Amino acid sequence: MFGRFKKKEKISDENMIELDIEEPVDCLCDFTYNFYWNHKGEKMGLTDKIPNNDYTFQDLVEHLKKGNSIKINGDVGHRLCSSMGVDLVYFGGTGSAISVGNVFINGNVASRMGISIRKGNIYVNGKIKDPIGNLVEIESDIKGYRKFISVTELLMDEPKNIKLIGANISGKKLEISDGLIRDTLGARLDKNFEIILAGDADLSTGILMKNGIVRINGNAGNNTAALLNGGTVIINGNCDDFTAVEMKKGIVIVNGDAGKFLGPKKVSGKIYCKKGSPIHPIKKQKLDIEDKKILQEYKFNPNGFFKFD
């Protein structure tokens, strides 16, 4: 996974799209088009043109899907590269990971860059506002740019010749300690790795996970463990609301308050926390012997915990 290399002086991609933006634009290179399935075109259309450009939002996504790069000159808005590297089912895809081109930003980036990202490289030569998405920084191979890759890609695909910045990997454990708040950490993870974040997380920790462990040594935001489909999400602190929304299976442990509207549309799986306000039909229950054993396996004293099922 690790190695040494010489940094390139220039970006080389003869098929690269380059565009200039005069003011920050949200959802550039966003494979979900601002969660299109929620707004059905009211917030943005796939074929809407990017302000002051001839390219559409869809042009950028399709260009990346072909393995080509994109360079954006100017500050960009929120949710850059959301779900990049996913062949989304809603748009007729398979739901699996796909290879994509690189994204280069000559400017600053607003919050939530790379939420639920699965594959691809993001290069930035300006400032980045957190929370960021499912990303980790690695040593850049191009001079003047910081480089970020998907945490899930790092663990599942094991890319070669990289050096982590603000993080450390040892065996099956990735520890992140760069001080940045993250959304969607561990999104779509499907291997038995453990991700440990030192500090707070924000939205949708562990979303769509199928395997592995995500452990937040701090507080977490709304929608923690949303659509969890296996694996374990651990919050060593409190959560905001809608924890375990549409959870299918797996384990959620909150060593504190799991918030309001706990477990909406939950199908299966186990939720353990010390406090929480469940939504019907989820109910607060006492632990049985099996529940206590599960908590002990994850190094928790069961005293003070309840099961919500």
N, C-alpha and C positions, 0 to 999 in steps of 0.2 A: 504493500500500500504506500510505502514511503520511499523517497528517493531524492536526488539532487538534479537540478536542471538550470539552464541559463535562461534568463528572462528575455522575451522578445521585445524589440524596440517598437514594432508596429503591429497593427491588426492586419491579418492577411486572410481575406475571403472575397474572391472576385464576384460572388453572388450576393454580397451583403446589401441590404436595404439601409440607407442612411436618411434620417429625417430630422428636421429642426422643429422645435416647438417653442413658442413664444411665452407660454405660461403653463404651469403644471396641468397635466391631463391624467385623470384617474383611469385605471384598468387597462393600461397599455400592456400588450402581450399577455393578457388575461384569458386563459383557456376557458373560463366559465362565463365570460362577458358579464361580469358583475352578477353572477348567479342568475343567469338568464331565466332559468326555470321558475324563479320566484316572481320576477317582474314581467316576463313575457314580452319584452321589447319596450316597456314603458320608460325604463331608465336609459337604455342604449340599445341600438340595433347592431347586428353583426356587420351590416354593410354601411353603417354610419361612417362618414369620413372623419378622420382625426382633424381637429381644428387647424386651419391654415395649411392643410396637406392634401395631397391627392390619394393617399393611402387610407384604407378603411381599417377598422379594428380587426376584422377578419383577415385582411391581407397579412398583417403581422403574424397572427397565429399560424396561418397556413404556411407562411414562409419558414417559420421555425420548425414546423412539422416536417418540412422537406430537408431539414438538416442545415439550413442556411442561417446566417447571422443577421442581427439587427443592431444598428448603432443609432442612438437617440442623443441629439445635442440639445441640452437644456434641462431644466429641473422637471422631474416627473412627479405625478401625483400618487395616490394611494393604490394599493393592491397590484403593484407591478408584478407580472409573471405569476399570477394566481393559478394554482393547479397546473403549472407548466410541466410538460412531460407525461400527461395523462391523456389517454384516448377515451374521453368521457362518453359514457353510455347515452346520456341525454341527446348528444349530437350524432348518434348512430355508431359510436365506437364500441370497443370491447371492454373498456374499463381498466385495461392493463397499461403498464408503463410503455412509453415510446421514446426513442431517441430524438433529440431536438438540437437546433443550433444554439449559438451563444447570443447573449444580450449584453450590449455595452451601453453604459450611461455616462455621458459627459455632462455631469451636473449632479444635483442633489436628488435624493429619493425620499418621498414621504412614507408614512407608516404602512405596515402590513405588506411589505415586499416579500414575495415568495410564500404566501400562505398555501398550505397543502401541496407545495411543489414536490414533484417526484423525481424529475431528472432535469439536467441542464445547468449551464454555468451563467452566473450573473456577475458582470464586471462593473464596478462603480468607481469614478474618480472624484466624487464629491462626498457630501455628508449623507448619513443614513439615519432616519428617525425610527426609533422603535415604538411599539413592538414590531419586530420583524417576524417572518414566518418560519417555516420548517427548514431553517438554513444554518449552516456553520461556515465560518470563514476559513479559507485555506491560503497558503502562500501563493501569490499570484505569479503567473508565468508571463504576464505582459506588464511592462514598466508603466508606472503611474496609475495603475488600477488595483483596487481591492477585488478579491474574487470570493464568491460565495457559491456553495453547492448544497443540494438537498441532503438533509440528515439521513433520510431514508435511502437515498442513492448511495451515500457513503457506506451504510451498513449492509445493504442488500446486494449492491453491485461491486463493492470493493474496488473503486478506481485506483489506478497505479500512480506512483510518483507524486504524492501529495504530502504536504506538511500542514497540520492543523494549527490554527491561531486561536488562542483563548479556549482551547479544548484539548482533551487528551483521551486516547483510546488505548485500552489494555484488554486484550482477549475479547470477551463479549460485552465489555462495558465501555460506554462513551460518557465522559464527564465534561460538561460545558460550564465554563466559569468566566465568561467574557463580560458579564454584567448587563447584557441585553435581555429585555423582556421578549418573550416569544409567543406567537400564536401557533396553533396547529402542530405543536412539537410531536414528532413521531407519526405524523399522518401516513396512513397506508402501510405502516411497518408490518412485515410478514415473515420475520426471522426472529429467532430467540436471542435478541440483544437487549441490554438494559441501557436506557438513556437517563442520565441524571443531570438535572439543571439546578445549579446553585443560584437561588433567587426566585423571583416571581415569574409566573407565566400569565398570559391573558386568555384569549379565546380558544376554545375547541382543542384543548390538549388531548392527544391520542385519537383524534377523529379517524374513523375508518380503519383503525388498527385491527390486525388479525392475530398477531403473535408478538411476544416480547413484553418489556416493561418500560413504562415512562414514569420516572419519579421526579416530582417537583419539590425541592426543599425550600418552600415558600408558599405563597398564596396563588390561586388560579382564578381566571375570569369565568364568564358565562360559557355554557355548552361544553364544559369539561366532559370528556369521554363520549361525546356525541357520536352516534352510529357505531359505537364500539362493537367489533365483531370477533373478539378474542383478545388474549393478552391481558395485561394488568396496567391500570393507571392509578398512581399513588400521589396524593397531595398531602405534604407535610405542613398543612396550614388550612386555611379556609377557601371555599369556592364562592363565586357569585351564583347566579340562578341557572336553572335548567340543566343541572348536572345529570349525566347519563340519559340525555334525551334520545329516544329511539335506539337505545342500547339493545343489541341482539344477543350477545354473550360476552363472557370475560368477567373480570373482577375490577371493581372500583373501591379504593380505600381513601377516605378523607379523614385525616387526623385532626378534625376540627368540625366546622360548620359547612355542610354541603349546600347551603342556600335554600331558596324557595323553589317551588315547582320541581321538586326532585323526582326524576324518573319518568317524565312524560313519554307515553307510547313505548315504554320498555317492554321488550319481548321476553328476554331471559337474561341470565347472568346474575352476579351477586354484587350488592352495594352495601358497604360498611362505612359508617361514619359516626361521629359522636353527637352530631346535631344536624337537623335538616327538616324541611317542611315538604313532605311528599305530596304529589298530586294523585288523586284517586285513579286507579284502585290500589296504588302502592301504600303500604302501611309500615309503621315502625314496629319492629319485633325484637324480642330478646334473642341473644345468641344461643345456638345449640352447640354441642360438642364439636361438630364438623366446622362450624363457623370459627370457633376459637382456635382450632388447629390451623385453619387457613391464615388467620391474622398472625399467629405465632410463626408460621413459615416465612412471613414477610417482616419478622422481627418486631412485631407490635404486641404490646401487652393488651389483651382483650378488654380489660377493665375500662368501662366508660364508653365502649363501642355498642352500637345497635345495628341490626340488619334491617334494610328497607326492601321489602318484597311484596 
